[in-house]
Amino acid sequence: MENSLTVEIDSEVQSIVPEFLENRKKDCLLINSLLEIDSFSEIRTLAHRMKGSGGSYGFDDISEIGEIMEEAALNEDTETIRNQILLLSCYLDRVTVVYV
């Protein structure tokens, strides 16, 4: 597995991408907390937003993770949600943005 992952993003959204990525890191922590209290409806809502917004910013992997997590929340599948949080966290640690 490579250490970094480069994603090309339209320079028009350069000012908002760092905050978007930082908010996804916060989502990882929040979803972990929501799992502790079995709040699957809130997890589903967050995952749905992630699914919709990821691709809009050019982060298709975030959209895919959100989609899987949304489905897992519908099924109250804690293990899959935890796996997706880990995937998202690793992705966020590795991603390098190049503005074009």
PyMOL CGO cylinders between C-alpha atoms (Angstrom):
from pymol import cmd
from pymol.cgo import CYLINDER

trace = [
    CYLINDER, 0.00, 0.00, 0.00, 1.36, 3.39, -0.94, 0.3, 1, 1, 1, 1, 1, 1,
    CYLINDER, 1.36, 3.39, -0.94, 1.87, 6.01, 1.75, 0.3, 1, 1, 1, 1, 1, 1,
    CYLINDER, 1.87, 6.01, 1.75, 0.10, 8.86, 0.02, 0.3, 1, 1, 1, 1, 1, 1,
    CYLINDER, 0.10, 8.86, 0.02, -2.79, 9.20, -2.35, 0.3, 1, 1, 1, 1, 1, 1,
    CYLINDER, -2.79, 9.20, -2.35, -3.02, 12.16, -4.72, 0.3, 1, 1, 1, 1, 1, 1,
    CYLINDER, -3.02, 12.16, -4.72, -6.39, 13.59, -5.69, 0.3, 1, 1, 1, 1, 1, 1,
    CYLINDER, -6.39, 13.59, -5.69, -6.75, 16.35, -8.29, 0.3, 1, 1, 1, 1, 1, 1,
    CYLINDER, -6.75, 16.35, -8.29, -9.32, 18.95, -7.26, 0.3, 1, 1, 1, 1, 1, 1,
    CYLINDER, -9.32, 18.95, -7.26, -10.63, 21.94, -9.17, 0.3, 1, 1, 1, 1, 1, 1,
    CYLINDER, -10.63, 21.94, -9.17, -8.82, 25.06, -7.96, 0.3, 1, 1, 1, 1, 1, 1,
    CYLINDER, -8.82, 25.06, -7.96, -12.18, 26.88, -7.73, 0.3, 1, 1, 1, 1, 1, 1,
    CYLINDER, -12.18, 26.88, -7.73, -12.92, 25.01, -4.47, 0.3, 1, 1, 1, 1, 1, 1,
    CYLINDER, -12.92, 25.01, -4.47, -9.40, 25.36, -3.04, 0.3, 1, 1, 1, 1, 1, 1,
    CYLINDER, -9.40, 25.36, -3.04, -10.57, 27.67, -0.25, 0.3, 1, 1, 1, 1, 1, 1,
    CYLINDER, -10.57, 27.67, -0.25, -13.11, 25.20, 1.14, 0.3, 1, 1, 1, 1, 1, 1,
    CYLINDER, -13.11, 25.20, 1.14, -11.41, 21.80, 0.64, 0.3, 1, 1, 1, 1, 1, 1,
    CYLINDER, -11.41, 21.80, 0.64, -9.20, 21.93, 3.79, 0.3, 1, 1, 1, 1, 1, 1,
    CYLINDER, -9.20, 21.93, 3.79, -12.27, 22.59, 5.96, 0.3, 1, 1, 1, 1, 1, 1,
    CYLINDER, -12.27, 22.59, 5.96, -14.21, 19.85, 4.18, 0.3, 1, 1, 1, 1, 1, 1,
    CYLINDER, -14.21, 19.85, 4.18, -11.45, 17.32, 4.92, 0.3, 1, 1, 1, 1, 1, 1,
    CYLINDER, -11.45, 17.32, 4.92, -11.11, 18.51, 8.52, 0.3, 1, 1, 1, 1, 1, 1,
    CYLINDER, -11.11, 18.51, 8.52, -14.85, 18.08, 9.00, 0.3, 1, 1, 1, 1, 1, 1,
    CYLINDER, -14.85, 18.08, 9.00, -14.59, 14.48, 7.76, 0.3, 1, 1, 1, 1, 1, 1,
    CYLINDER, -14.59, 14.48, 7.76, -11.96, 13.85, 10.46, 0.3, 1, 1, 1, 1, 1, 1,
    CYLINDER, -11.96, 13.85, 10.46, -14.42, 15.23, 13.00, 0.3, 1, 1, 1, 1, 1, 1,
    CYLINDER, -14.42, 15.23, 13.00, -17.09, 12.94, 11.53, 0.3, 1, 1, 1, 1, 1, 1,
    CYLINDER, -17.09, 12.94, 11.53, -14.91, 9.92, 12.33, 0.3, 1, 1, 1, 1, 1, 1,
    CYLINDER, -14.91, 9.92, 12.33, -14.83, 10.90, 16.00, 0.3, 1, 1, 1, 1, 1, 1,
    CYLINDER, -14.83, 10.90, 16.00, -18.51, 11.79, 16.06, 0.3, 1, 1, 1, 1, 1, 1,
    CYLINDER, -18.51, 11.79, 16.06, -19.60, 8.54, 14.42, 0.3, 1, 1, 1, 1, 1, 1,
    CYLINDER, -19.60, 8.54, 14.42, -17.52, 6.56, 16.90, 0.3, 1, 1, 1, 1, 1, 1,
    CYLINDER, -17.52, 6.56, 16.90, -19.32, 8.39, 19.71, 0.3, 1, 1, 1, 1, 1, 1,
    CYLINDER, -19.32, 8.39, 19.71, -22.70, 7.76, 18.09, 0.3, 1, 1, 1, 1, 1, 1,
    CYLINDER, -22.70, 7.76, 18.09, -21.90, 4.06, 17.86, 0.3, 1, 1, 1, 1, 1, 1,
    CYLINDER, -21.90, 4.06, 17.86, -21.43, 3.98, 21.63, 0.3, 1, 1, 1, 1, 1, 1,
    CYLINDER, -21.43, 3.98, 21.63, -25.08, 4.98, 22.07, 0.3, 1, 1, 1, 1, 1, 1,
    CYLINDER, -25.08, 4.98, 22.07, -26.44, 3.02, 19.07, 0.3, 1, 1, 1, 1, 1, 1,
    CYLINDER, -26.44, 3.02, 19.07, -27.59, 6.19, 17.33, 0.3, 1, 1, 1, 1, 1, 1,
    CYLINDER, -27.59, 6.19, 17.33, -27.83, 4.60, 13.89, 0.3, 1, 1, 1, 1, 1, 1,
    CYLINDER, -27.83, 4.60, 13.89, -30.24, 7.20, 12.49, 0.3, 1, 1, 1, 1, 1, 1,
    CYLINDER, -30.24, 7.20, 12.49, -27.74, 10.01, 13.15, 0.3, 1, 1, 1, 1, 1, 1,
    CYLINDER, -27.74, 10.01, 13.15, -24.93, 7.90, 11.67, 0.3, 1, 1, 1, 1, 1, 1,
    CYLINDER, -24.93, 7.90, 11.67, -27.08, 7.28, 8.60, 0.3, 1, 1, 1, 1, 1, 1,
    CYLINDER, -27.08, 7.28, 8.60, -27.69, 11.03, 8.20, 0.3, 1, 1, 1, 1, 1, 1,
    CYLINDER, -27.69, 11.03, 8.20, -23.97, 11.85, 8.46, 0.3, 1, 1, 1, 1, 1, 1,
    CYLINDER, -23.97, 11.85, 8.46, -23.06, 9.04, 6.07, 0.3, 1, 1, 1, 1, 1, 1,
    CYLINDER, -23.06, 9.04, 6.07, -25.69, 10.20, 3.59, 0.3, 1, 1, 1, 1, 1, 1,
    CYLINDER, -25.69, 10.20, 3.59, -24.23, 13.72, 3.61, 0.3, 1, 1, 1, 1, 1, 1,
    CYLINDER, -24.23, 13.72, 3.61, -20.75, 12.28, 3.16, 0.3, 1, 1, 1, 1, 1, 1,
    CYLINDER, -20.75, 12.28, 3.16, -21.96, 10.20, 0.22, 0.3, 1, 1, 1, 1, 1, 1,
    CYLINDER, -21.96, 10.20, 0.22, -23.44, 13.28, -1.43, 0.3, 1, 1, 1, 1, 1, 1,
    CYLINDER, -23.44, 13.28, -1.43, -20.69, 15.78, -0.74, 0.3, 1, 1, 1, 1, 1, 1,
    CYLINDER, -20.69, 15.78, -0.74, -17.59, 13.66, -1.35, 0.3, 1, 1, 1, 1, 1, 1,
    CYLINDER, -17.59, 13.66, -1.35, -18.02, 13.44, -5.09, 0.3, 1, 1, 1, 1, 1, 1,
    CYLINDER, -18.02, 13.44, -5.09, -19.07, 17.08, -5.32, 0.3, 1, 1, 1, 1, 1, 1,
    CYLINDER, -19.07, 17.08, -5.32, -15.63, 18.05, -4.05, 0.3, 1, 1, 1, 1, 1, 1,
    CYLINDER, -15.63, 18.05, -4.05, -13.85, 15.42, -6.13, 0.3, 1, 1, 1, 1, 1, 1,
    CYLINDER, -13.85, 15.42, -6.13, -13.36, 12.83, -3.38, 0.3, 1, 1, 1, 1, 1, 1,
    CYLINDER, -13.36, 12.83, -3.38, -15.13, 9.81, -4.85, 0.3, 1, 1, 1, 1, 1, 1,
    CYLINDER, -15.13, 9.81, -4.85, -13.62, 7.51, -2.20, 0.3, 1, 1, 1, 1, 1, 1,
    CYLINDER, -13.62, 7.51, -2.20, -15.32, 9.53, 0.55, 0.3, 1, 1, 1, 1, 1, 1,
    CYLINDER, -15.32, 9.53, 0.55, -18.64, 9.15, -1.29, 0.3, 1, 1, 1, 1, 1, 1,
    CYLINDER, -18.64, 9.15, -1.29, -18.15, 5.38, -1.54, 0.3, 1, 1, 1, 1, 1, 1,
    CYLINDER, -18.15, 5.38, -1.54, -17.32, 5.12, 2.16, 0.3, 1, 1, 1, 1, 1, 1,
    CYLINDER, -17.32, 5.12, 2.16, -20.38, 7.22, 2.98, 0.3, 1, 1, 1, 1, 1, 1,
    CYLINDER, -20.38, 7.22, 2.98, -22.60, 5.00, 0.86, 0.3, 1, 1, 1, 1, 1, 1,
    CYLINDER, -22.60, 5.00, 0.86, -21.38, 1.81, 2.54, 0.3, 1, 1, 1, 1, 1, 1,
    CYLINDER, -21.38, 1.81, 2.54, -21.69, 3.40, 5.97, 0.3, 1, 1, 1, 1, 1, 1,
    CYLINDER, -21.69, 3.40, 5.97, -25.22, 4.64, 5.24, 0.3, 1, 1, 1, 1, 1, 1,
    CYLINDER, -25.22, 4.64, 5.24, -26.32, 1.14, 4.27, 0.3, 1, 1, 1, 1, 1, 1,
    CYLINDER, -26.32, 1.14, 4.27, -24.61, -0.32, 7.34, 0.3, 1, 1, 1, 1, 1, 1,
    CYLINDER, -24.61, -0.32, 7.34, -26.40, 2.17, 9.59, 0.3, 1, 1, 1, 1, 1, 1,
    CYLINDER, -26.40, 2.17, 9.59, -29.73, 1.14, 8.07, 0.3, 1, 1, 1, 1, 1, 1,
    CYLINDER, -29.73, 1.14, 8.07, -28.87, -2.45, 8.98, 0.3, 1, 1, 1, 1, 1, 1,
    CYLINDER, -28.87, -2.45, 8.98, -27.42, -1.48, 12.39, 0.3, 1, 1, 1, 1, 1, 1,
    CYLINDER, -27.42, -1.48, 12.39, -24.19, -3.17, 11.30, 0.3, 1, 1, 1, 1, 1, 1,
    CYLINDER, -24.19, -3.17, 11.30, -21.71, -1.85, 13.85, 0.3, 1, 1, 1, 1, 1, 1,
    CYLINDER, -21.71, -1.85, 13.85, -18.73, -3.82, 12.52, 0.3, 1, 1, 1, 1, 1, 1,
    CYLINDER, -18.73, -3.82, 12.52, -19.07, -2.46, 8.98, 0.3, 1, 1, 1, 1, 1, 1,
    CYLINDER, -19.07, -2.46, 8.98, -19.47, 1.08, 10.31, 0.3, 1, 1, 1, 1, 1, 1,
    CYLINDER, -19.47, 1.08, 10.31, -16.30, 0.72, 12.39, 0.3, 1, 1, 1, 1, 1, 1,
    CYLINDER, -16.30, 0.72, 12.39, -14.44, -0.63, 9.35, 0.3, 1, 1, 1, 1, 1, 1,
    CYLINDER, -14.44, -0.63, 9.35, -15.59, 2.32, 7.23, 0.3, 1, 1, 1, 1, 1, 1,
    CYLINDER, -15.59, 2.32, 7.23, -14.54, 4.81, 9.91, 0.3, 1, 1, 1, 1, 1, 1,
    CYLINDER, -14.54, 4.81, 9.91, -11.09, 3.22, 9.89, 0.3, 1, 1, 1, 1, 1, 1,
    CYLINDER, -11.09, 3.22, 9.89, -10.97, 3.34, 6.10, 0.3, 1, 1, 1, 1, 1, 1,
    CYLINDER, -10.97, 3.34, 6.10, -12.00, 7.00, 6.09, 0.3, 1, 1, 1, 1, 1, 1,
    CYLINDER, -12.00, 7.00, 6.09, -9.48, 7.89, 8.76, 0.3, 1, 1, 1, 1, 1, 1,
    CYLINDER, -9.48, 7.89, 8.76, -6.66, 6.16, 6.85, 0.3, 1, 1, 1, 1, 1, 1,
    CYLINDER, -6.66, 6.16, 6.85, -7.76, 7.82, 3.62, 0.3, 1, 1, 1, 1, 1, 1,
    CYLINDER, -7.76, 7.82, 3.62, -7.75, 11.27, 5.25, 0.3, 1, 1, 1, 1, 1, 1,
    CYLINDER, -7.75, 11.27, 5.25, -4.27, 10.65, 6.66, 0.3, 1, 1, 1, 1, 1, 1,
    CYLINDER, -4.27, 10.65, 6.66, -2.92, 9.64, 3.26, 0.3, 1, 1, 1, 1, 1, 1,
    CYLINDER, -2.92, 9.64, 3.26, -4.66, 12.00, 0.83, 0.3, 1, 1, 1, 1, 1, 1,
    CYLINDER, -4.66, 12.00, 0.83, -2.70, 14.78, -0.84, 0.3, 1, 1, 1, 1, 1, 1,
    CYLINDER, -2.70, 14.78, -0.84, -4.67, 17.38, -2.76, 0.3, 1, 1, 1, 1, 1, 1,
    CYLINDER, -4.67, 17.38, -2.76, -3.36, 18.87, -5.99, 0.3, 1, 1, 1, 1, 1, 1,
    CYLINDER, -3.36, 18.87, -5.99, -5.35, 21.81, -7.33, 0.3, 1, 1, 1, 1, 1, 1,
    CYLINDER, -5.35, 21.81, -7.33, -5.76, 22.03, -11.09, 0.3, 1, 1, 1, 1, 1, 1,
]
cmd.load_cgo(trace, "trace")
